[in-house]
Amino acid sequence: MYRSGINYSTWDHIYVSDDEDFISPYVDTQSLFRMRHRARLEKMAEFQQRGEDLETNFAHCKRLLEEVQGCLKRLQEGREEAAVDEEQEAELRKCQAEVKTLKKDEKSFEKLIEEYRREERKVPWNVDTISKEGFSKSLLNIKPVSKEETEVVKVEKHKTFVDKYEKDIKHFGILQRWHDSQKYLSDNPHLVCEETANSLIAICINFEIDEKHALMEQVAHQAIVMQFILDLAKNLKVDPRGCFRQFFTRIKTAEKPYQDAFDRELELLKERVCSCARMRMESAMKEIEEEEKQKRLGPGGLDPVEVYASLPKVNYTYVRNKEMSIFNYLNSNVQSYKHGQEVKPGNSEALVIDKPTTLKM
């Protein structure tokens, strides 16, 4: 019957063999199915191998026939041009016999191949041959593993990103409601990355140094939000921009274990920020002290403060109490030496020497 130009008659007497048509009460059903299926697959493999062998032998026969026919043609051309001896005549007859045999073999192979194809068309369909896969293609939404970046590249990438989106990062850092954060990330998906999390932590440290504790805690909260989104993307092996909504959906349901983990990480981050801020302040104070010390250094590279601190307690007290007398005495001697005068004994009265009598500077 023909309908719409399609011949459906080929489906009128279709027969599909099945390994489950026959069962035996004396054999396990599943084992019987597996045994029959394996036997049928082996028979199909043997049949297919026979067809491949026929094709291979047929191609080999054709190649030999072409070679022998070429040799025969050359011998015949040489026979026409000049007289041939008995040896060449014998070779000519041999080539003619081979050509005749190979042509006969070629016809035999053609006949066998035709019979094989007729037999192949009569083989009933089964669960393995009723359909064939046209093509197979699988697409997995998995983020490819990127090459490890060097420290210099990471620093440069972070600096470029922060310079470009500093205003957006700061705005996200002060958002307080879950809905506002989700909407802002939906409008700015480029912020869902590790650079944003690192930048938020740096902002927290600056706020803590400036003693703006409330702002530090708020920005730390948003930094943990971004870190949880990145961890979720890493576990799912997807791009963070495609899974941040899942985080907000989960955190809004207020699952206690998940909320407790979030609060715990937030407190740990606050502690780390405070510790880092203290370290930076101590480092800055050391730098200031070092600069002041460099300014105080006198001839020979000695620091007066260190010299005073290194004196014994008695001498240190003596120097502090008699400081002006010492400088006056030395100054008078220096002035007298400059004018060519001798030091007068009366000038020594300015220096009252108590025990101990020796200053160990």
Secondary structure, DSSP 8 states (H G I E B T S, - for coil): -EETTEE-GGGTT--B--TTS---TTS-HHHHHHHHHHHHHHHHHHHHHHHHHHHHHHHHHHHHHHHHHHHHHHHHHHHHHS---HHHHHHHHHHHHHHHHHHHHHHHHHHHHHHHHHHHHHS-B-TTTS--------------------HHHHHHHHHHHHHHHHHHHHHHHT--SHHHHHHHHHH-GGG-SHHHHHHHHHHHHHHHHTT-HHHHHHHHHHHHHHHHHHHHHHHHTS-GGGTHHHHHHHHHTT-HHHHHHHHHHHHHHHHHHHHHHHHHHHHHHHHHHHHHHHHH--GGG--HHHHHHHS-HHHHHHHHHTHHHHHHHHHHHHHHHHTT----GGGGGGS---SS-----
